[in-house]
Amino acid sequence: GAGRFTFAQLCESALNADDYLSLVKRFHTLVVADVPRFSLEQHNEARRFTNLVDCAYEHHARLVLSADAPPDELLLPLEELANLSLSDSCAADAIDSAGVGTASSDWIRKNPWSPEAASVTDAVKLAAAGPNDAEPGNDDTNTGSGVAGVMAGAVGSLQESGFAARRATSRLLHMQTDEYLRAHRWHRLSCAA
């Protein structure tokens, strides 16, 4: 059968890939309403959304979205995270050009060691602008000085989110093709038999 959900139900609560896997095993088609055009500040929701897309794709489920943007634009700001590097002096400019330079006022991170609150965008810009003593793969000697509290591992996590966003976009586009829809039908019929 088909299941109908809102984006908030699936991606604004603490669901994970196992939850999405259960859904695609129960429903051959998922209809998801109110999918936003993601901003950098929505990286948690975007990560859940990419997990949902991955589960649907890998299990040949159809994913029907009512969204604020076409599939190739939904995750665009987060895709830029794949290019993020603290040693790159242009990282802050890359973030600005991706359209993530303005932080939403409702999503602010508080660094427990700093009296200042900062959005994710501001923290990444500060980290990119400052000197970085982190050597890739050498967390033992990394003091984190000059990176505004963003350690190399955190940047790696943001980069992985960027790669996941790129993969999800590619999969969303492929899920619209006749090839994918034929595979969906074949999979659905073979499971029913």
Salt bridges, closest charged atoms under 4 A:
ASP54 OD2 - ARG167 NH2 2.87
ASP54 OD1 - ARG171 NH1 2.96
GLU58 OE2 - ARG171 NH1 3.06
GLU73 OE1 - ARG37 NH1 3.04
ASP96 OD1 - LYS125 NZ 2.74
GLU160 OE2 - ARG47 NH2 3.87
GLU179 OE1 - HIS174 NE2 3.12
